[in-house]
Amino acid sequence: MTFITSSLSGVALCVALALTGCDSSDKNEEVNGSPVVEQSQAQSSSQTSADVSEASKEQTNSEQNDAVVEPPLVFNIYNKEDTAGTLTVEQEGQTVKSNLELGWNNRRVNINETVVVGEDGYVISQNIEGISAFGAPIDESFTLKDGKAEWKSLNEQGSAQIKESKFYIPSDGTGVSSNFLVKALLNDEDNKIELLPSGTASLIELDTVTLTKGEEQKTVRLIGVVGLGLTPDFAWYDEDNNFFASDDGGWFGVIAKGWGRKNLEKLQARQKEADNQYLRDLSQKLTHVSEKPILVTNANYVDVESGTLVENKAIVVVDGKIDKIVESYVIKPSDEYTVINATGKTLIPGLWDMHGHLSKGDGLLNIPAGVTNVRDMGNTHDNIVAVEELAESAVIIGGDVYRAGFMDRESPYAMKMGKTVSSLEEAKKAVDWYAERGYIQIKTYSSMEPEWVKPLAEHVHSKGMRLSGHIPAFMTAEEAVDAGFDEIQHINMLFLNFLGKGVDTRKRLRFSMVGEKAHELDLESKEVNDFLAKLKEKGVEVDPTVSTFNSLFRKGGVIDPEIEAVYEHLPANIARQFTKPVMDISAEQRPAYDASMEAMSAMVKKLHDSGVTVVPGTDAIAGFTLHRELELYADAGISNADVLKLATLGSAEVVGNAENVGSIKEGKQADLVFVDGNPLEDISNLRNISLVIKVQRIYKPDDIYEAIGIKPFADSIDFELN
């Protein structure tokens, strides 16, 4: 996602949408910044956009008619391997028009935007139209006239009377207005301005770099806008304060045409340093390291193996491991320990997200949500290794990382993120490469050749690794299992097994067909029972990501039910992203999609009852989505005790590390989550985390949430480091 920022450049939007429905990252690091040429000089310094009159607009329009049209600016958007799209910007007077075209996998984005700027540099008119990544239409407008601001889109509308200029943040767009936001911030005396619909933006300047292209040189500086997302939105601007380049953390990068990938990579490296420093500062402020043993008194904890509550214990943590679990009266608090009183709380083992696409900032959502372990299901190698190393050393906030190597076959629909191969031999070499670098499994994507799966699985297994992924196009899930798949990603792939052989799952059909027809499948039929029996017999796990598919199928104009429980806790500019439709679903189709969402949850219950291992994962906004995923399992009829086991010990068993993590037991790593309430009674209590212990590091969730603009869900436990 993440869905988790609202730096509203078109590239950022598309990266956020990539998190929905399968396989993308985050994540909250997105391509920020918005290209635009230098605006023309203001005609009057005394007039602001808050009191632009109709007459002054007419004068502006007249001036535009006589203005010289600036040559178009073009920006190239790169993925890991090649060009993914372009952003074109044209300016005439105070009017800027832009077009974003971007494609990856089966997502195709095309957005047109027109912005008119007032004499004080604030946007007074904005129109955005186009198609989003999964096909949902975009139609958004904003006007500011005589001190009244009005905005409208397909999912929201509002208005405000303003006396002083405020800057409107659109929910979609190419990002062209963001450049004007940066200029407005630079021109403001304290580099801070009020936003519409709500919020405040501020600015930080970090770094300066001089680039070379032949004999031409260009000096650019790194600027971060604070207040749009959970962490600053970084981008590079030239000496005229015009957007030049940005990096989203490895997924996409954008740079002015002609300056090329090498210059982009130079800027990416410097931007990563700045991003790391920001996260390092947060970690130093929010991580409490106990040099002494930790004593947890009056502890009630869930034994996930038996599904019972063990009461009134004392737990001692020494050197990051659970050293003792004894009756509470046995060990008295003293200066020998860092003492934590767990009265009124329920301890559970750290939760697992078994379908992450991590960015460096995801720990700011995972850790306060009690998620201390993440299996990353696809990333760039440099990014995921950096996340793992920085989190392990507490340079950034985060948990333990288990890496899956991502692979797809070269095709127009290839997901170019990990290794893109053109032959079986190349695929085997990619497996070797991942094995040599400590990856625990291989995840394949939709363009893989069905004929490759069996020999590829044999090669993967010979390296002591597991094979999982999307079911390749024109192949059924059962055929993939017979060929050697150890695990299936996404609940839609199970339904597609019964909806007809020959489905091209590279295309959006893998979403729409399930939405339209999943509810028609009889889950008690012989063919379903036989298939699930085969999954159990072969020990094949399923990673459903049901919540993410519910969000993909959601209705626009209302709060996404998957995020409703946390909606009021989110910053307004982020929360409003969860009222937008993702797919273009007609009113006539809505009943079928709603019924199919119920069928997906019923399938998870059926899997569990059939003895098939289910591993809970997100593939969307970190932390919150896992809570909802587990809630859906419980709502489907799986007992809370079983749900907790799936999200702790069961996940640890799948990655092969249950000996060290996954339950609260002497000798295991200290991954302790303090819940305000008892999740055995109500699984929704998992949102109310009051403390997290990760080895010798102690985290207060309310402090972390407040640092990134989220309203806490529970008060944290107070303690003193001794």
FISEDREN-902771 format. One line per field, with one value per residue (C-alpha): x, y, z; residue number from 1. Coordinates in pm, whole numbers. Layout:
// FISEDREN-902771
c1 <- X:...
c2 <- Y:...
c3 <- Z:...
i <- NUM:...
This chain:
// FISEDREN-902771
c1 <- 0:25:-290:-115:5:-183:100:-130:89:-48:251:196:-166:-84:173:-85:-340:-85:-122:-481:-569:-226:132:277:444:358:345:382:690:545:663:603:638:469:626:530:712:767:442:417:473:178:12:-72:91:-206:-462:-492:-667:-917:-1071:-1021:-1323:-1490:-1359:-1001:-1049:-1169:-861:-643:-813:-757:-389:-366:-499:-206:50:326:276:573:718:582:782:808:907:996:868:1089:1023:1304:1391:1257:1021:676:516:537:407:361:307:212:171:3:-4:-161:-304:-120:-237:-88:-131:-13:18:147:127:246:117:-254:-289:-322:-358:-449:-524:-569:-556:-603:-501:-548:-341:-432:-199:-74:27:-264:-486:-821:-951:-874:-1028:-912:-1049:-931:-909:-742:-524:-805:-1044:-1247:-1330:-1182:-1376:-1277:-1305:-1217:-1301:-1226:-1443:-1510:-1372:-1579:-1400:-1594:-1474:-1644:-1544:-1721:-1674:-1701:-1799:-1756:-1724:-1570:-1575:-1217:-1074:-712:-569:-578:-441:-670:-530:-707:-779:-658:-458:-134:27:71:-73:185:450:238:202:580:613:346:527:859:698:529:711:708:687:349:5:-349:-499:-839:-1039:-837:-490:-168:138:493:825:1175:1483:1744:2004:2150:2301:2453:2389:2568:2431:2703:2819:2496:2474:2169:2157:1857:1758:1562:1245:1005:642:509:139:12:101:226:586:723:682:1028:1104:1380:1330:1545:1677:1345:1160:1014:979:1264:1266:1157:1183:923:1169:1242:911:894:1118:1048:1291:1284:1325:1681:1845:1819:1823:2182:2105:1783:1978:2216:1923:1758:2065:2071:1697:1728:1985:1748:1459:1674:1776:1415:1319:1635:1541:1194:1339:1576:1288:1033:1241:1309:1593:1621:1979:1851:1626:1257:1009:643:424:59:62:-230:-121:-270:-116:-174:-95:-385:-599:-635:-562:-280:-326:-127:226:557:758:1130:1305:1685:1894:1586:1457:1191:1401:1133:757:661:383:355:441:772:965:935:989:1328:1591:1737:1464:1277:934:613:281:44:-261:-577:-400:-378:-42:-21:280:379:150:264:180:243:189:378:558:768:894:1116:827:591:723:557:225:320:487:212:-36:154:291:647:714:653:701:778:621:796:1025:1338:1638:1813:1503:1404:1759:1789:1457:1567:1909:1789:1503:1721:1967:1684:1801:1437:1128:1029:1016:1178:1169:1135:1207:1040:1211:981:987:784:827:889:557:354:194:514:543:896:997:1229:1361:1204:1308:1272:1344:1331:1710:1699:1430:1650:1944:1717:1630:2002:2057:1782:1898:2252:2114:1907:1556:1331:1096:1018:701:604:359:87:298:500:485:270:516:796:625:712:1086:1106:943:1191:1479:1335:1290:1645:1762:1558:1311:935:743:430:260:-19:-144:10:-222:-397:-326:-557:-468:-500:-254:-9:-40:18:325:477:328:366:135:-122:-138:-481:-832:-932:-695:-898:-1223:-1064:-977:-1348:-1446:-1296:-961:-774:-838:-581:-501:-248:-543:-798:-1020:-868:-1051:-1372:-1453:-1427:-1635:-1907:-1914:-1752:-2087:-2218:-1970:-2118:-1862:-2015:-1976:-1767:-1520:-1452:-1423:-1190:-966:-942:-867:-577:-447:-453:-291:-6:37:-34:-98:-328:-257:-607:-572:-952:-962:-765:-1007:-1299:-1139:-1085:-1456:-1577:-1845:-1736:-1877:-1891:-1623:-1452:-1581:-1230:-1099:-1413:-1295:-985:-1121:-1172:-821:-650:-542:-821:-625:-547:-891:-1063:-871:-1084:-1409:-1294:-1393:-1106:-1281:-1551:-1844:-2191:-2503:-2631:-2315:-2311:-2527:-2301:-1985:-2133:-2232:-1887:-1724:-1928:-1826:-1457:-1490:-1689:-1409:-1155:-1374:-1409:-1031:-976:-1242:-1089:-750:-582:-334:-438:-174:-304:-154:-236:-99:-230:-187:34:-94:-457:-527:-400:-638:-924:-813:-822:-1157:-1297:-1175:-1353:-1668:-1664:-1685:-1324:-1274:-1077:-826:-766:-741:-471:-282:-292:-147:130:256:97:277:606:569:520:845:1026:1107:852:1137:1232:917:541:436:502:732:1057:1358:1179:1240:1054:782:522:213:-1:-369:-617:-891:-902:-885:-1006:-1337:-1337:-1083:-1140:-953:-636:-659:-615:-245:-95:269:500:823:1055:1361:1496:1318:997:749:456:196:27:356:426:77:83:422:271:-61:-283:-517:-417:-651:-544:-327:15:149:383:718:1063:1386:1610
c2 <- 0:115:278:450:772:1039:1204:1239:1223:989:762:748:663:380:233:244:66:-198:-315:-410:-750:-893:-840:-510:-326:-41:38:383:469:599:811:1166:1505:1642:1795:2139:2426:2754:2949:3297:3595:3705:4025:4148:4056:4175:3932:3577:3276:3293:3609:3561:3720:3617:3932:3849:3496:3642:3863:3560:3368:3660:3672:3296:3337:3566:3359:3170:2799:2639:2326:2008:1854:1476:1258:891:644:340:9:-220:-329:-84:206:174:496:868:1190:1480:1838:2144:2501:2804:3104:3003:2680:2349:2032:1692:1331:1023:688:400:25:-282:-637:-608:-253:33:393:691:1022:1372:1674:2049:2294:2672:2863:3190:3485:3380:3037:2841:2622:2782:2526:2159:1889:1526:1250:904:538:399:90:-167:12:233:569:893:1219:1486:1864:2157:2527:2827:3134:3437:3262:2943:2618:2328:1980:1674:1327:998:910:1240:1604:1900:2274:2531:2907:3022:3358:3271:3059:2682:2419:2145:1792:1581:1215:1124:1287:1303:1489:1817:2020:1887:2106:2411:2284:2272:2624:2753:2596:2746:3089:3067:3238:2932:2672:2555:2585:2465:2199:2113:1905:1912:1896:2092:2049:2153:2122:1998:2038:1766:1726:1880:1695:1813:1587:1578:1505:1555:1912:2010:2021:2047:2102:1952:1938:1685:1820:1637:1736:1643:1600:1417:1062:888:974:1259:1251:1303:1433:1622:1979:2197:2547:2697:2475:2258:1884:1685:1328:1093:734:520:286:49:-6:297:593:906:1155:1424:1278:1275:1244:866:578:631:978:845:572:834:1029:712:629:975:969:635:786:1068:827:604:898:1002:649:616:927:786:455:621:817:535:225:151:-96:-273:-350:-552:-858:-777:-899:-915:-948:-1054:-1201:-1383:-1526:-1734:-2078:-2098:-2470:-2559:-2253:-2174:-1879:-1931:-1697:-1513:-1583:-1401:-1401:-1323:-1216:-1242:-1152:-1143:-1488:-1611:-1739:-1833:-1863:-1915:-1837:-1463:-1470:-1650:-1349:-1012:-687:-528:-301:-611:-595:-365:-434:-436:-487:-680:-654:-639:-736:-1057:-1155:-1329:-1426:-1176:-1190:-1290:-1128:-1403:-1184:-859:-645:-449:-97:55:244:-51:-128:193:18:-344:-314:-112:-362:-648:-781:-883:-1119:-1069:-1300:-1078:-1220:-1011:-714:-577:-752:-435:-302:-615:-688:-330:-359:-685:-560:-220:-372:-646:-386:-155:123:131:2:-341:-712:-1024:-1076:-1401:-1352:-1513:-1461:-1324:-1453:-1401:-1492:-1219:-1108:-790:-871:-953:-815:-682:-670:-959:-1181:-1178:-1483:-1600:-1971:-2259:-2251:-1882:-1963:-2230:-1988:-1734:-1999:-2058:-1684:-1656:-1968:-1835:-1519:-1681:-1675:-1944:-1992:-1892:-1715:-1728:-1499:-1527:-1525:-1837:-2122:-2408:-2656:-2511:-2564:-2930:-2907:-2573:-2717:-3003:-2759:-2538:-2839:-2957:-2629:-2689:-2417:-2408:-2308:-2095:-1817:-1722:-2005:-1950:-1842:-2130:-2364:-2473:-2472:-2851:-2886:-2655:-2861:-3183:-3023:-2934:-2615:-2609:-2312:-2104:-1727:-1561:-1697:-1613:-1880:-2151:-2037:-2006:-2375:-2449:-2168:-2314:-2429:-2190:-1872:-1605:-1506:-1251:-1022:-858:-1154:-1320:-1059:-992:-1359:-1437:-1135:-1229:-1607:-1722:-1727:-1980:-2246:-2517:-2553:-2884:-3034:-3343:-3157:-2901:-3165:-3377:-3079:-2975:-3333:-3326:-3002:-3161:-3483:-3298:-3050:-2749:-2425:-2144:-1772:-1626:-1243:-1226:-874:-741:-896:-750:-408:-476:-556:-274:-21:338:637:461:368:43:-212:-358:-35:91:-3:215:482:751:690:770:1114:1260:1269:901:796:945:704:426:554:519:226:17:-175:-56:-259:-174:-157:-467:-657:-545:-830:-1091:-930:-900:-1266:-1363:-1184:-1402:-1707:-1625:-1619:-1942:-2101:-2010:-2181:-2481:-2499:-2490:-2753:-2972:-2968:-2741:-2500:-2137:-1867:-1514:-1236:-887:-770:-427:-165:-309:-396:-299:-540:-837:-757:-746:-1069:-1249:-1093:-1229:-1579:-1558:-1417:-1712:-1950:-2041:-2031:-1739:-1983:-2139:-1798:-1695:-2016:-1963:-1613:-1723:-2077:-2201:-1937:-2005:-2372:-2289:-2091:-2361:-2163:-2283:-2405:-2045:-1834:-1855:-1922:-1802:-2071:-2091:-2081:-1907:-1556:-1289:-1173:-1058:-855:-705:-684:-462:-723:-1094:-1195:-1545:-1378:-1114:-1127:-757:-683:-738:-374:-265:-325:-164:-282:-488:-658:-769:-937:-663:-380:-240:-37:179:164:492:682:524:593:952:1007:924:1102:808:824:543:254:198:357:199:45:276:139:259:132:28
c3 <- 0:115:84:366:216:37:-146:-435:-737:-996:-961:-587:-639:-872:-638:-360:-576:-662:-305:-362:-488:-516:-488:-448:-175:5:149:255:43:-286:-577:-468:-620:-926:-1230:-1351:-1513:-1336:-1306:-1453:-1229:-1017:-1133:-788:-460:-258:-401:-266:-406:-122:-267:-639:-803:-1125:-1288:-1196:-1333:-1660:-1670:-1601:-1880:-2116:-2025:-2084:-2433:-2511:-2321:-2491:-2466:-2294:-2460:-2299:-2019:-2018:-1725:-1757:-1500:-1446:-1280:-1171:-1525:-1783:-1852:-1698:-1815:-1876:-1729:-1971:-1855:-2059:-1936:-2084:-1854:-1524:-1664:-1647:-1821:-1753:-1858:-1671:-1846:-1638:-1665:-1476:-1469:-1556:-1426:-1673:-1557:-1772:-1601:-1744:-1517:-1568:-1297:-1286:-1034:-865:-843:-502:-631:-484:-700:-780:-1029:-1080:-1299:-1300:-1522:-1613:-1526:-1214:-1193:-1163:-1399:-1166:-1326:-1191:-1205:-955:-950:-725:-748:-532:-592:-372:-66:-112:-186:-336:-428:-569:-681:-738:-371:-184:-202:29:63:296:345:388:483:416:140:188:-47:-178:-181:-445:-380:-731:-1006:-1197:-910:-1096:-808:-564:-723:-648:-292:-254:-398:-163:132:25:-6:332:618:845:564:686:526:592:367:229:307:634:780:771:552:637:462:535:314:333:61:-254:-552:-880:-1178:-1512:-1860:-2116:-2064:-1890:-1512:-1289:-915:-739:-375:-176:-16:211:258:602:666:359:462:772:685:472:95:-54:-402:-586:-708:-930:-864:-980:-731:-1007:-964:-1116:-980:-704:-586:-412:-245:-529:-708:-934:-996:-1201:-1355:-1620:-1969:-2093:-1752:-1753:-1511:-1395:-1262:-1111:-933:-793:-655:-528:-322:-164:-103:74:308:398:443:662:877:932:1036:1244:1441:1506:1618:1861:2009:2026:2104:2472:2516:2850:2944:3238:3240:3193:3452:3352:3660:3695:3347:3187:2855:2574:2532:2157:2147:2377:2305:2675:2901:3154:3448:3712:3597:3610:3288:3286:2967:2959:2654:2436:2531:2770:3058:3310:3340:3704:3946:3990:4361:4304:4174:4342:4150:4222:4073:3913:3647:3417:3563:3360:3536:3308:3533:3324:3001:2800:2655:2319:2106:1841:1538:1190:858:606:299:329:74:315:300:564:718:760:1106:1224:1160:1227:1567:1743:1596:1759:1429:1510:1218:846:552:256:-59:-321:-324:-478:-328:-216:-43:146:261:385:570:731:839:962:1163:1311:1439:1559:1328:1218:1394:1265:1330:1194:817:623:252:-50:-385:-653:-1012:-1328:-1695:-1950:-2102:-2149:-1812:-1624:-1270:-1297:-937:-854:-1133:-1480:-1681:-2042:-2009:-1764:-1734:-1643:-1387:-1228:-1216:-1044:-785:-726:-687:-425:-241:-213:-50:222:76:222:-72:-429:-530:-896:-1070:-1331:-1650:-1565:-1818:-1687:-1840:-1628:-1293:-1235:-1316:-1142:-829:-829:-851:-576:-349:-419:-264:51:-44:-95:-410:-401:-590:-822:-1036:-1381:-1661:-1842:-1551:-1269:-902:-892:-1180:-999:-681:-874:-1034:-697:-553:-173:-117:-303:-277:-270:-224:-583:-715:-539:-696:-1039:-1012:-1063:-1301:-1615:-1746:-1972:-1775:-1852:-1495:-1614:-1682:-1452:-1529:-1223:-1016:-1209:-1278:-908:-811:-1056:-1011:-684:-504:-757:-649:-425:-147:-46:-392:-452:-671:-397:-125:-339:-414:-49:47:-198:-47:297:177:7:292:70:257:146:196:136:183:206:347:55:-192:-1:-40:-410:-450:-227:-311:-364:-178:159:409:317:574:587:736:912:1262:1228:992:1258:1389:1058:938:726:401:436:558:253:29:175:30:-331:-552:-682:-959:-1196:-1062:-1189:-973:-1151:-1059:-695:-551:-713:-579:-230:-235:-361:-69:165:-36:7:385:372:170:441:701:470:427:802:872:603:772:518:677:636:683:752:543:424:87:186:457:729:1075:1040:755:955:1240:991:821:1155:1236:908:998:1331:1173:932:1229:1309:1686:1827:1975:1634:1469:1717:1655:1277:1323:1560:1599:1277:1073:1252:1159:792:774:972:1285:1541:1760:1833:1792:1770:2128:2482:2611:2805:2575:2289:2162:2354:2114:2366:2282:2559:2461:2642:2666:2594:2225:2314:2397:2122:1840:1773:2096:1894:1784:2146:2196:2505:2484:2263:2366:2089:2243:2474:2292:2440:2234:2346:2067:2158:2121:1781:1650:1767:1603:1263:1312:1410:1707:1948:2023:2384:2651:2673:2992:3180:3291:3390:3242:3528
i <- 1:2:3:4:5:6:7:8:9:10:11:12:13:14:15:16:17:18:19:20:21:22:23:24:25:26:27:28:29:30:31:32:33:34:35:36:37:38:39:40:41:42:43:44:45:46:47:48:49:50:51:52:53:54:55:56:57:58:59:60:61:62:63:64:65:66:67:68:69:70:71:72:73:74:75:76:77:78:79:80:81:82:83:84:85:86:87:88:89:90:91:92:93:94:95:96:97:98:99:100:101:102:103:104:105:106:107:108:109:110:111:112:113:114:115:116:117:118:119:120:121:122:123:124:125:126:127:128:129:130:131:132:133:134:135:136:137:138:139:140:141:142:143:144:145:146:147:148:149:150:151:152:153:154:155:156:157:158:159:160:161:162:163:164:165:166:167:168:169:170:171:172:173:174:175:176:177:178:179:180:181:182:183:184:185:186:187:188:189:190:191:192:193:194:195:196:197:198:199:200:201:202:203:204:205:206:207:208:209:210:211:212:213:214:215:216:217:218:219:220:221:222:223:224:225:226:227:228:229:230:231:232:233:234:235:236:237:238:239:240:241:242:243:244:245:246:247:248:249:250:251:252:253:254:255:256:257:258:259:260:261:262:263:264:265:266:267:268:269:270:271:272:273:274:275:276:277:278:279:280:281:282:283:284:285:286:287:288:289:290:291:292:293:294:295:296:297:298:299:300:301:302:303:304:305:306:307:308:309:310:311:312:313:314:315:316:317:318:319:320:321:322:323:324:325:326:327:328:329:330:331:332:333:334:335:336:337:338:339:340:341:342:343:344:345:346:347:348:349:350:351:352:353:354:355:356:357:358:359:360:361:362:363:364:365:366:367:368:369:370:371:372:373:374:375:376:377:378:379:380:381:382:383:384:385:386:387:388:389:390:391:392:393:394:395:396:397:398:399:400:401:402:403:404:405:406:407:408:409:410:411:412:413:414:415:416:417:418:419:420:421:422:423:424:425:426:427:428:429:430:431:432:433:434:435:436:437:438:439:440:441:442:443:444:445:446:447:448:449:450:451:452:453:454:455:456:457:458:459:460:461:462:463:464:465:466:467:468:469:470:471:472:473:474:475:476:477:478:479:480:481:482:483:484:485:486:487:488:489:490:491:492:493:494:495:496:497:498:499:500:501:502:503:504:505:506:507:508:509:510:511:512:513:514:515:516:517:518:519:520:521:522:523:524:525:526:527:528:529:530:531:532:533:534:535:536:537:538:539:540:541:542:543:544:545:546:547:548:549:550:551:552:553:554:555:556:557:558:559:560:561:562:563:564:565:566:567:568:569:570:571:572:573:574:575:576:577:578:579:580:581:582:583:584:585:586:587:588:589:590:591:592:593:594:595:596:597:598:599:600:601:602:603:604:605:606:607:608:609:610:611:612:613:614:615:616:617:618:619:620:621:622:623:624:625:626:627:628:629:630:631:632:633:634:635:636:637:638:639:640:641:642:643:644:645:646:647:648:649:650:651:652:653:654:655:656:657:658:659:660:661:662:663:664:665:666:667:668:669:670:671:672:673:674:675:676:677:678:679:680:681:682:683:684:685:686:687:688:689:690:691:692:693:694:695:696:697:698:699:700:701:702:703:704:705:706:707:708:709:710:711:712:713:714:715:716:717:718:719:720:721:722
